[in-house]
Amino acid sequence: MTDIVERLREQASFDGVPNSLESEAADEIERLMAEHDDYVIRANANVCELNREIERLTAALEIIAGRRQCIDNLMSNVDVACAALDGGKP
């Protein structure tokens, strides 16, 4: 995409017309590329957050299923499930 922007900028400078169609097109492409980058960053952050949530809920299910020891031996399976649903760590 940067090749297109560079070619548009070169054409705009060659024409010598400020705010030419080529210049405006290059500006719009750069704006859209920056917007896309922002979306990708936010999407990656959301994926990381969802992965942490999956890990937390998987840990709670493993404790409930008896495949993993609960850190707090006084917690029942119901307590572990409630803590997981409430966003706490078992």
Secondary structure as the mmCIF struct_conf table of DSSP 4:
data_model
#
loop_
_struct_conf.conf_type_id
_struct_conf.id
_struct_conf.beg_label_comp_id
_struct_conf.beg_label_asym_id
_struct_conf.beg_label_seq_id
_struct_conf.end_label_comp_id
_struct_conf.end_label_asym_id
_struct_conf.end_label_seq_id
HELX_RH_AL_P HELX_RH_AL_P1 THR A 2 ASP A 15
TURN_TY1_P TURN_TY1_P1 GLY A 16 GLY A 16
TURN_TY1_P TURN_TY1_P2 PRO A 18 ASN A 19
HELX_RH_AL_P HELX_RH_AL_P2 LEU A 21 ILE A 64
TURN_TY1_P TURN_TY1_P3 ALA A 65 GLY A 66
BEND BEND1 ARG A 67 ARG A 68
BEND BEND2 ILE A 71 ASP A 72
TURN_TY1_P TURN_TY1_P4 ASN A 73 LEU A 74
HELX_RH_AL_P HELX_RH_AL_P3 ASN A 77 LEU A 85
TURN_TY1_P TURN_TY1_P5 ASP A 86 GLY A 87
#
